Amino acid sequence: MNFNNILFITIIIALILFFLYKKGIIFANFEKISPEEAYNLIQKEKKDIFILDVRTPQEVKVDGKIKGAVLIPLYELSKKINQIPKDKNIIVYCKSGNRSISASRFLSSLGYKVYNLNGGINAWKEKGFPIKYK
């Protein structure tokens, strides 16, 4: 095996690991939950759950939001961290589940108990769960 083959294999492995990391499949310090699991958790533990929407205000206007969710766009999360209670379990979601993975990693690193809604608001709506429009 020559150097170019080793380099190529190394790059491919690095890209696969990066993809798995970005999708929250490996090295995730939070739990991924389905829309059904999130809905049941919200129903059972209403007082102990904080629902965090990390989309933009424009996305919320178009797609609505989960009832009771607090909107803090991902780009503002570090500045508004004091708005997120440490004593509650956090369900984080975005449109499809990518930005919420970044938010979930960040919150988990600060000691929050985090659940990432797999598939985001798109998956929630696909399952027919309630959406609130302003």
DSSP file (Angstrom, degrees, kcal/mol; ACC not computed):
  #  RESIDUE AA STRUCTURE BP1 BP2  ACC     N-H-->O    O-->H-N    N-H-->O    O-->H-N    TCO  KAPPA ALPHA  PHI   PSI    X-CA   Y-CA   Z-CA
    1    1 A M              0   0    0      0, 0.0     2,-0.1     0, 0.0     0, 0.0   0.000 360.0 360.0 360.0 128.7    0.0    0.0    0.0
    2    2 A N     >  -     0   0    0      1,-0.1     4,-2.0     4,-0.0     3,-0.3  -0.394 360.0 -98.7 -93.6 174.1    1.5    3.3   -1.0
    3    3 A F  H  > S+     0   0    0      1,-0.2     4,-2.8     2,-0.2     5,-0.2   0.866 119.8  55.8 -59.5 -41.2    1.2    6.7    0.7
    4    4 A N  H  > S+     0   0    0      1,-0.2     4,-2.5     2,-0.2    -1,-0.2   0.884 108.1  48.5 -62.7 -39.1   -1.6    8.0   -1.6
    5    5 A N  H  > S+     0   0    0     -3,-0.3     4,-2.6     2,-0.2    -1,-0.2   0.916 112.5  47.9 -66.2 -43.2   -3.8    5.0   -0.7
    6    6 A I  H  X S+     0   0    0     -4,-2.0     4,-2.4     2,-0.2    -2,-0.2   0.917 113.1  48.5 -63.0 -43.3   -3.2    5.5    3.0
    7    7 A L  H  X S+     0   0    0     -4,-2.8     4,-2.4     2,-0.2    -2,-0.2   0.921 111.6  49.8 -62.3 -44.6   -3.9    9.2    2.7
    8    8 A F  H  X S+     0   0    0     -4,-2.5     4,-2.4     2,-0.2    -2,-0.2   0.930 112.4  46.6 -60.9 -47.5   -7.1    8.5    0.7
    9    9 A I  H  X S+     0   0    0     -4,-2.6     4,-2.5     1,-0.2    -1,-0.2   0.895 111.8  51.9 -62.7 -40.9   -8.4    6.0    3.2
   10   10 A T  H  X S+     0   0    0     -4,-2.4     4,-2.3    -5,-0.2    -1,-0.2   0.905 110.4  48.2 -62.2 -42.7   -7.6    8.3    6.1
   11   11 A I  H  X S+     0   0    0     -4,-2.4     4,-2.5     2,-0.2    -2,-0.2   0.917 111.5  49.9 -65.4 -43.5   -9.5   11.2    4.5
   12   12 A I  H  X S+     0   0    0     -4,-2.4     4,-2.3     2,-0.2    -2,-0.2   0.926 111.9  47.8 -61.7 -45.0  -12.5    8.9    3.8
   13   13 A I  H  X S+     0   0    0     -4,-2.5     4,-2.6     1,-0.2    -1,-0.2   0.912 111.6  50.8 -62.3 -42.5  -12.5    7.7    7.4
   14   14 A A  H  X S+     0   0    0     -4,-2.3     4,-2.4     1,-0.2    -2,-0.2   0.902 110.6  49.1 -62.5 -41.3  -12.2   11.3    8.7
   15   15 A L  H  X S+     0   0    0     -4,-2.5     4,-2.5     2,-0.2    -2,-0.2   0.900 111.1  49.4 -65.8 -40.5  -15.2   12.4    6.5
   16   16 A I  H  X S+     0   0    0     -4,-2.3     4,-2.5     2,-0.2    -2,-0.2   0.933 112.6  47.4 -63.6 -45.7  -17.3    9.5    7.7
   17   17 A L  H  X S+     0   0    0     -4,-2.6     4,-2.3     2,-0.2    -2,-0.2   0.900 111.7  50.9 -62.0 -41.2  -16.5   10.3   11.3
   18   18 A F  H  X S+     0   0    0     -4,-2.4     4,-2.8     2,-0.2    -2,-0.2   0.927 110.9  48.7 -62.4 -45.3  -17.3   14.0   10.8
   19   19 A F  H  X S+     0   0    0     -4,-2.5     4,-1.8     1,-0.2    -2,-0.2   0.932 112.2  47.9 -60.0 -47.3  -20.6   13.1    9.2
   20   20 A L  H  <>S+     0   0    0     -4,-2.5     5,-2.5     1,-0.2     6,-1.1   0.864 112.8  49.6 -63.5 -36.1  -21.6   10.8   12.0
   21   21 A Y  H ><5S+     0   0    0     -4,-2.3     3,-1.6     4,-0.2    -2,-0.2   0.937 109.5  50.3 -66.5 -47.7  -20.5   13.5   14.6
   22   22 A K  H 3<5S+     0   0    0     -4,-2.8    -2,-0.2     1,-0.3    -1,-0.2   0.812 109.7  51.6 -62.6 -30.3  -22.6   16.2   12.8
   23   23 A K  T 3<5S-     0   0    0     -4,-1.8    -1,-0.3    -5,-0.2    -2,-0.2   0.461 114.8-117.4 -84.9  -1.6  -25.6   14.0   12.8
   24   24 A G  T < 5S+     0   0    0     -3,-1.6    -3,-0.2    -4,-0.2     4,-0.1   0.711  80.9 121.9  75.2  19.7  -25.3   13.3   16.5
   25   25 A I  S   <S+     0   0    0     -5,-2.5     2,-0.3    -6,-0.2     3,-0.2   0.849  71.9  33.6 -84.0 -36.4  -24.7    9.6   16.0
   26   26 A I  S    S+     0   0    0     -6,-1.1    -2,-0.2     1,-0.2     3,-0.1  -0.885 121.9  11.8-119.9 153.6  -21.3    9.4   17.7
   27   27 A F  S    S+     0   0    0     -2,-0.3     2,-0.5     1,-0.2    -1,-0.2   0.810  81.4 158.6  54.4  34.8  -19.9   11.3   20.6
   28   28 A A        -     0   0    0     -3,-0.2    -1,-0.2    -4,-0.1     4,-0.1  -0.782  30.6-168.1 -91.2 127.6  -23.3   12.7   21.5
   29   29 A N  S    S+     0   0    0     -2,-0.5     2,-0.3    -3,-0.1    85,-0.3  -0.070  70.0  60.7-103.2  31.4  -23.7   13.8   25.1
   30   30 A F  S    S-     0   0    0     -6,-0.1     2,-0.4    83,-0.1    85,-0.2  -0.923  86.0-103.4-147.0 168.0  -27.5   14.1   24.8
   31   31 A E  E     -a  115   0A   0     83,-2.1    85,-3.5    -2,-0.3     2,-0.5  -0.818  22.2-144.1-100.3 137.2  -30.4   11.8   24.0
   32   32 A K  E     -a  116   0A   0     -2,-0.4     2,-0.3    83,-0.2    85,-0.2  -0.860  24.0-173.3 -95.2 132.4  -32.1   11.7   20.6
   33   33 A I  E     -a  117   0A   0     83,-2.9    85,-3.1    -2,-0.5    82,-0.0  -0.943  21.2-119.4-128.7 151.0  -35.9   11.1   20.9
   34   34 A S     >  -     0   0    0     -2,-0.3     4,-2.6    83,-0.2     5,-0.2  -0.300  35.5-104.2 -75.8 164.7  -38.6   10.5   18.3
   35   35 A P  H  > S+     0   0    0      0, 0.0     4,-2.7     0, 0.0     5,-0.2   0.881 123.6  52.9 -57.3 -37.4  -41.6   12.8   18.0
   36   36 A E  H  > S+     0   0    0      2,-0.2     4,-2.4     1,-0.2     5,-0.2   0.928 110.1  46.5 -64.1 -45.1  -43.7   10.2   19.8
   37   37 A E  H  > S+     0   0    0      2,-0.2     4,-2.5     1,-0.2    -1,-0.2   0.906 113.7  49.1 -63.8 -41.3  -41.3   10.0   22.7
   38   38 A A  H  X S+     0   0    0     -4,-2.6     4,-2.6     2,-0.2    -2,-0.2   0.931 111.1  49.4 -63.6 -45.7  -41.1   13.9   22.9
   39   39 A Y  H  X S+     0   0    0     -4,-2.7     4,-2.3     1,-0.2    -2,-0.2   0.929 113.1  46.5 -59.6 -46.5  -44.9   14.2   22.8
   40   40 A N  H  X S+     0   0    0     -4,-2.4     4,-2.5     2,-0.2     5,-0.2   0.899 112.0  50.8 -63.9 -41.1  -45.3   11.6   25.6
   41   41 A L  H  X S+     0   0    0     -4,-2.5     4,-2.6     2,-0.2    -2,-0.2   0.909 110.7  49.0 -62.6 -42.8  -42.6   13.2   27.7
   42   42 A I  H  < S+     0   0    0     -4,-2.6     4,-0.2     1,-0.2    -2,-0.2   0.910 113.4  47.0 -63.4 -42.4  -44.2   16.7   27.3
   43   43 A Q  H  < S+     0   0    0     -4,-2.3     3,-0.4    -5,-0.2    -2,-0.2   0.897 118.8  39.8 -66.4 -40.6  -47.6   15.2   28.3
   44   44 A K  H  < S+     0   0    0     -4,-2.5    -2,-0.2     1,-0.2    -1,-0.2   0.856 127.8  28.2 -78.8 -36.4  -46.3   13.3   31.3
   45   45 A E    >X  +     0   0    0     -4,-2.6     3,-1.6    -5,-0.2     4,-0.5  -0.208  68.2 148.3-124.0  42.2  -43.8   15.8   32.7
   46   46 A K  G >4 S+     0   0    0     -3,-0.4     3,-0.9     1,-0.3    -1,-0.2   0.836  76.6  47.9 -45.9 -44.2  -45.1   19.2   31.7
   47   47 A K  G 34 S+     0   0    0      1,-0.2    -1,-0.3    -3,-0.2    -2,-0.1   0.733 114.0  46.5 -74.2 -21.9  -43.8   21.0   34.7
   48   48 A D  G <4 S+     0   0    0     -3,-1.6    41,-2.8    -6,-0.1     2,-0.4   0.275  98.3  85.7-104.6  10.3  -40.3   19.5   34.4
   49   49 A I  E <<  -b   89   0A   0     -3,-0.9     2,-0.5    -4,-0.5    41,-0.2  -0.925  51.7-167.6-117.7 137.2  -39.8   20.1   30.7
   50   50 A F  E     -b   90   0A   0     39,-2.9    41,-2.5    -2,-0.4     2,-0.6  -0.992  15.5-150.7-118.6 121.5  -38.5   23.2   28.9
   51   51 A I  E     -b   91   0A   0     -2,-0.5    19,-2.9    17,-0.4     2,-0.5  -0.838  12.3-165.0 -99.1 121.5  -39.1   23.1   25.1
   52   52 A L  E     -bc  92  70A   0     39,-3.5    41,-2.3    -2,-0.6     2,-0.6  -0.926   8.6-164.6-114.5 120.2  -36.5   25.0   23.2
   53   53 A D  E     -bc  93  71A   0     17,-2.7    19,-2.6    -2,-0.5    41,-0.2  -0.909   4.5-175.7-100.7 119.9  -37.0   26.0   19.5
   54   54 A V        +     0   0    0     39,-2.6    20,-2.0    -2,-0.6    21,-0.2   0.142  47.3 107.9-105.8  20.1  -33.6   27.1   17.9
   55   55 A R  S    S-     0   0    0     38,-0.3    -2,-0.1    18,-0.2    17,-0.0  -0.168  77.2 -88.5 -81.5-176.6  -35.0   28.1   14.5
   56   56 A T     >  -     0   0    0     17,-0.1     4,-1.7     1,-0.1     3,-0.3  -0.567  33.4-112.3 -89.1 158.5  -35.3   31.7   13.3
   57   57 A P  H  > S+     0   0    0      0, 0.0     4,-1.9     0, 0.0     5,-0.1   0.859 118.6  57.4 -57.6 -34.6  -38.4   33.8   13.9
   58   58 A Q  H  > S+     0   0    0      1,-0.2     4,-1.6     2,-0.2     5,-0.1   0.889 104.5  50.8 -64.0 -39.3  -39.2   33.7   10.2
   59   59 A E  H  > S+     0   0    0     -3,-0.3     4,-3.1     1,-0.2     5,-0.3   0.885 108.1  52.6 -65.6 -37.9  -39.3   29.9   10.3
   60   60 A V  H  X S+     0   0    0     -4,-1.7     4,-2.4     1,-0.2    -1,-0.2   0.896 106.2  53.9 -65.2 -39.5  -41.7   29.9   13.2
   61   61 A K  H  < S+     0   0    0     -4,-1.9    -1,-0.2     2,-0.2    -2,-0.2   0.883 117.1  37.7 -60.4 -38.5  -44.1   32.3   11.3
   62   62 A V  H  < S+     0   0    0     -4,-1.6    -2,-0.2    -5,-0.1    -1,-0.2   0.928 131.2  24.3 -79.1 -48.1  -44.2   29.8    8.4
   63   63 A D  H  < S-     0   0    0     -4,-3.1    -3,-0.2     1,-0.2    -2,-0.2   0.524  95.5-137.2-101.0  -7.8  -44.2   26.5   10.2
   64   64 A G     <  -     0   0    0     -4,-2.4     2,-0.3    -5,-0.3    -1,-0.2  -0.260  22.2-106.0  74.9-172.4  -45.6   27.3   13.6
   65   65 A K  B     -E  132   0B   0     67,-2.1    67,-3.6    -4,-0.1     2,-0.3  -0.943  29.8 -82.0-148.7 167.9  -44.1   25.8   16.8
   66   66 A I    >   -     0   0    0     -2,-0.3     3,-2.4    65,-0.2    65,-0.1  -0.582  61.9 -96.7 -72.5 134.1  -44.7   23.3   19.5
   67   67 A K  T 3  S+     0   0    0     63,-0.4    -1,-0.1    -2,-0.3     3,-0.1  -0.278 110.0  16.6 -55.2 130.2  -47.1   24.7   22.1
   68   68 A G  T 3  S+     0   0    0      1,-0.3   -17,-0.4    -3,-0.1    -1,-0.3   0.333  91.0 141.8  89.5  -6.2  -45.1   26.1   25.0
   69   69 A A    <   -     0   0    0     -3,-2.4     2,-0.5   -19,-0.1    -1,-0.3  -0.399  45.2-139.1 -71.0 145.1  -41.8   26.2   23.2
   70   70 A V  E     -c   52   0A   0    -19,-2.9   -17,-2.7    -3,-0.1     2,-0.7  -0.912  15.6-134.3-104.2 128.1  -39.5   29.1   23.8
   71   71 A L  E     +c   53   0A   0     -2,-0.5   -17,-0.2   -19,-0.2   -19,-0.1  -0.744  38.1 153.9 -88.0 116.6  -37.8   30.5   20.7
   72   72 A I        -     0   0    0    -19,-2.6     5,-0.1    -2,-0.7   -16,-0.1  -0.839  40.1-134.1-136.0  99.1  -34.1   31.2   21.1
   73   73 A P    >>  -     0   0    0      0, 0.0     3,-2.4     0, 0.0     4,-0.7  -0.159  21.4-114.1 -54.1 147.4  -32.4   31.0   17.6
   74   74 A L  G >4 S+     0   0    0    -20,-2.0     3,-1.1     1,-0.3     4,-0.4   0.858 116.0  59.1 -51.6 -40.6  -29.2   29.0   17.6
   75   75 A Y  G 34 S+     0   0    0      1,-0.2    -1,-0.3   -21,-0.2     4,-0.1   0.628 111.9  40.8 -68.1 -11.7  -27.2   32.1   16.8
   76   76 A E  G X> S+     0   0    0     -3,-2.4     4,-1.6     2,-0.1     3,-0.5   0.419  86.1 100.3-109.6  -1.9  -28.4   33.7   20.0
   77   77 A L  T << S+     0   0    0     -3,-1.1     3,-0.3    -4,-0.7     4,-0.2   0.880  80.5  48.7 -57.9 -46.2  -28.2   30.7   22.3
   78   78 A S  T >4 S+     0   0    0     -4,-0.4     3,-0.5     1,-0.2    -1,-0.3   0.836 113.5  48.7 -66.3 -30.7  -24.9   31.5   24.0
   79   79 A K  T <4 S+     0   0    0     -3,-0.5     3,-0.2     1,-0.2    -1,-0.2   0.760 118.4  39.0 -77.6 -24.7  -26.1   35.1   24.7
   80   80 A K  T >< S+     0   0    0     -4,-1.6     3,-2.2    -3,-0.3     4,-0.2   0.085  74.4 120.5-113.4  22.3  -29.5   34.0   26.1
   81   81 A I  G X   +     0   0    0     -3,-0.5     3,-1.7     1,-0.3    -1,-0.2   0.789  66.5  68.1 -59.0 -28.6  -28.4   30.9   28.1
   82   82 A N  G 3  S+     0   0    0      1,-0.3    -1,-0.3    -3,-0.2     4,-0.1   0.616  89.0  66.1 -68.8 -10.5  -29.7   32.4   31.3
   83   83 A Q  G <  S+     0   0    0     -3,-2.2    -1,-0.3     2,-0.1    -2,-0.2   0.514  85.8  83.1 -85.3  -5.4  -33.2   32.1   29.9
   84   84 A I  S <  S-     0   0    0     -3,-1.7     2,-0.1    -4,-0.2     6,-0.0  -0.883  82.9-128.6-104.8 117.9  -32.9   28.3   30.0
   85   85 A P    >   -     0   0    0      0, 0.0     3,-0.7     0, 0.0   -35,-0.1  -0.405   7.2-153.7 -69.1 135.1  -33.7   26.7   33.4
   86   86 A K  T 3  S+     0   0    0      1,-0.2    27,-0.2    -2,-0.1     4,-0.1   0.703  90.6  63.3 -76.6 -21.3  -31.0   24.3   34.8
   87   87 A D  T 3  S+     0   0    0     25,-0.1     2,-0.3     2,-0.1    -1,-0.2   0.322  95.2  70.9 -91.1   9.6  -33.6   22.4   36.9
   88   88 A K  S <  S-     0   0    0     -3,-0.7    25,-0.5   -38,-0.0     2,-0.3  -0.874  84.6-109.5-122.7 156.3  -35.7   21.1   33.9
   89   89 A N  E     -bd  49 113A   0    -41,-2.8   -39,-2.9    -2,-0.3     2,-0.5  -0.670  38.2-138.5 -79.1 139.3  -35.1   18.6   31.1
   90   90 A I  E     -bd  50 114A   0     23,-2.9    25,-3.1    -2,-0.3     2,-0.6  -0.881  14.3-163.6-108.9 127.0  -34.7   20.4   27.8
   91   91 A I  E     -bd  51 115A   0    -41,-2.5   -39,-3.5    -2,-0.5     2,-0.4  -0.953  18.2-165.5-103.1 120.8  -36.3   19.2   24.5
   92   92 A V  E     +bd  52 116A   0     23,-2.8    25,-2.9    -2,-0.6     2,-0.3  -0.881  13.7 164.0-110.4 136.0  -34.5   21.0   21.7
   93   93 A Y  E     +b   53   0A   0    -41,-2.3   -39,-2.6    -2,-0.4   -38,-0.3  -0.986  13.6 172.6-146.8 160.3  -35.7   21.1   18.1
   94   94 A C        -     0   0    0     -2,-0.3    27,-2.9    23,-0.3    28,-0.2  -0.469  59.2 -64.8-136.7-148.9  -35.2   23.0   14.9
   95   95 A K  S    S-     0   0    0     25,-0.2    27,-2.3    -2,-0.2    28,-0.3   0.948 122.7  -4.6 -75.7 -49.2  -36.6   22.4   11.4
   96   96 A S  S    S-     0   0    0     24,-0.2    23,-0.4    25,-0.2    24,-0.2   0.483 104.9 -92.1-127.5  -6.4  -35.1   19.1   10.5
   97   97 A G  S    S+     0   0    0     22,-0.2     4,-0.5    21,-0.1    23,-0.1   0.454  96.4  99.6 111.5   1.2  -32.7   18.2   13.4
   98   98 A N  S >> S+     0   0    0      2,-0.2     4,-1.2     3,-0.1     3,-0.5   0.942  86.2  39.4 -86.2 -52.2  -29.4   19.6   12.4
   99   99 A R  H 3> S+     0   0    0      1,-0.2     4,-2.3     2,-0.2     5,-0.2   0.861 111.8  59.8 -64.7 -34.0  -29.1   22.9   14.2
  100  100 A S  H 3> S+     0   0    0      1,-0.2     4,-2.7     2,-0.2    -1,-0.2   0.804  98.4  58.5 -66.5 -26.9  -30.7   21.3   17.3
  101  101 A I  H <> S+     0   0    0     -3,-0.5     4,-2.5    -4,-0.5    -1,-0.2   0.931 107.2  46.9 -65.0 -44.2  -27.8   18.8   17.4
  102  102 A S  H  X S+     0   0    0     -4,-1.2     4,-2.2     1,-0.2    -2,-0.2   0.928 114.6  46.7 -61.1 -44.5  -25.4   21.8   17.7
  103  103 A A  H  X S+     0   0    0     -4,-2.3     4,-2.8     1,-0.2     5,-0.2   0.897 111.3  52.0 -64.4 -40.6  -27.6   23.3   20.4
  104  104 A S  H  X S+     0   0    0     -4,-2.7     4,-2.6     2,-0.2     5,-0.2   0.904 109.5  48.9 -63.8 -42.4  -27.9   20.0   22.2
  105  105 A R  H  X S+     0   0    0     -4,-2.5     4,-2.0     2,-0.2    -1,-0.2   0.933 113.2  48.0 -60.9 -45.9  -24.2   19.5   22.3
  106  106 A F  H  X S+     0   0    0     -4,-2.2     4,-0.7     2,-0.2    -2,-0.2   0.943 114.3  44.5 -61.5 -50.0  -23.7   23.0   23.6
  107  107 A L  H ><>S+     0   0    0     -4,-2.8     5,-2.1     1,-0.2     3,-0.9   0.901 112.1  52.5 -64.3 -41.7  -26.3   22.7   26.4
  108  108 A S  H ><5S+     0   0    0     -4,-2.6     3,-1.7     1,-0.3    -1,-0.2   0.878 103.5  57.7 -61.4 -37.6  -25.1   19.3   27.4
  109  109 A S  H 3<5S+     0   0    0     -4,-2.0    -1,-0.3     1,-0.3    -2,-0.2   0.723 104.6  53.2 -65.9 -19.7  -21.6   20.6   27.8
  110  110 A L  T <<5S-     0   0    0     -3,-0.9    -1,-0.3    -4,-0.7    -2,-0.2   0.364 128.0 -97.0 -95.5   3.3  -23.0   23.1   30.3
  111  111 A G  T < 5S+     0   0    0     -3,-1.7    -3,-0.2     1,-0.3     2,-0.1   0.519  75.2 142.1  98.0   5.6  -24.6   20.4   32.4
  112  112 A Y      < -     0   0    0     -5,-2.1     2,-0.8    -8,-0.1    -1,-0.3  -0.493  55.7-122.1 -77.3 149.7  -28.2   20.5   31.1
  113  113 A K  E     - d   0  89A   0    -25,-0.5   -23,-2.9   -27,-0.2     2,-0.4  -0.859  44.6-170.1 -90.0 113.0  -30.2   17.3   30.6
  114  114 A V  E     - d   0  90A   0     -2,-0.8   -83,-2.1   -85,-0.3     2,-0.4  -0.874  26.5-171.3-120.9 139.1  -31.0   17.5   26.9
  115  115 A Y  E     -ad  31  91A   0    -25,-3.1   -23,-2.8    -2,-0.4     2,-0.5  -0.997  17.7-148.8-120.2 126.6  -33.2   15.6   24.5
  116  116 A N  E     -ad  32  92A   0    -85,-3.5   -83,-2.9    -2,-0.4     2,-0.9  -0.855  17.5-127.7 -98.1 125.9  -32.9   16.3   20.8
  117  117 A L  E >   -a   33   0A   0    -25,-2.9     3,-1.9    -2,-0.5   -23,-0.3  -0.608  26.9-132.2 -74.6 107.8  -36.1   16.0   18.8
  118  118 A N  T 3  S+     0   0    0    -85,-3.1   -21,-0.1    -2,-0.9    -1,-0.1  -0.435  88.6  10.6 -64.8 122.7  -35.1   13.7   15.9
  119  119 A G  T 3> S-     0   0    0    -23,-0.4     4,-1.5    -2,-0.3     3,-0.5   0.347 103.0-131.4  89.5  -6.5  -36.3   15.1   12.6
  120  120 A G  H <>  -     0   0    0     -3,-1.9     4,-1.9     1,-0.2     3,-0.3  -0.080  59.6 -27.4  62.6-158.0  -37.2   18.5   14.1
  121  121 A I  H  > S+     0   0    0    -27,-2.9     4,-2.7     1,-0.2     5,-0.2   0.797 134.8  63.9 -64.6 -28.7  -40.6   20.2   13.6
  122  122 A N  H  > S+     0   0    0    -27,-2.3     4,-2.2    -3,-0.5    -1,-0.2   0.945 106.5  41.7 -59.9 -47.7  -40.9   18.5   10.2
  123  123 A A  H  X S+     0   0    0     -4,-1.5     4,-1.6    -3,-0.3    -2,-0.2   0.885 112.9  54.9 -66.8 -38.5  -41.0   15.1   11.8
  124  124 A W  H  <>S+     0   0    0     -4,-1.9     5,-1.8     1,-0.2     4,-0.3   0.932 111.5  43.9 -58.7 -47.4  -43.3   16.4   14.6
  125  125 A K  H ><5S+     0   0    0     -4,-2.7     3,-1.5     1,-0.2    -1,-0.2   0.872 107.2  59.6 -67.9 -37.5  -45.8   17.7   11.9
  126  126 A E  H 3<5S+     0   0    0     -4,-2.2    -1,-0.2     1,-0.3    -2,-0.2   0.855 104.0  52.0 -57.8 -35.2  -45.5   14.5    9.9
  127  127 A K  T 3<5S-     0   0    0     -4,-1.6    -1,-0.3    -3,-0.2    -2,-0.2   0.523 116.9-116.5 -81.2  -5.3  -46.8   12.6   12.9
  128  128 A G  T < 5 +     0   0    0     -3,-1.5    -3,-0.2    -4,-0.3    -2,-0.1   0.674  57.8 157.3  81.3  17.4  -49.8   15.0   13.2
  129  129 A F      < -     0   0    0     -5,-1.8    -1,-0.2     1,-0.1   -93,-0.0  -0.424  52.1 -80.8 -75.1 154.7  -48.9   16.4   16.6
  130  130 A P        -     0   0    0      0, 0.0   -63,-0.4     0, 0.0     2,-0.4  -0.201  43.4-164.3 -64.9 143.0  -50.3   19.8   17.5
  131  131 A I        -     0   0    0    -65,-0.1     2,-0.5    -3,-0.1   -65,-0.2  -0.961   9.2-143.8-124.0 140.7  -48.7   23.0   16.2
  132  132 A K  B     -E   65   0B   0    -67,-3.6   -67,-2.1    -2,-0.4     2,-0.4  -0.918  11.5-167.1-108.1 129.8  -49.3   26.5   17.5
  133  133 A Y              0   0    0     -2,-0.5   -72,-0.1   -69,-0.2   -71,-0.0  -0.912 360.0 360.0-110.2 143.3  -49.3   29.5   15.1
  134  134 A K              0   0    0     -2,-0.4   -73,-0.1   -74,-0.2    -1,-0.1   0.498 360.0 360.0 -66.1 360.0  -49.2   33.0   16.5
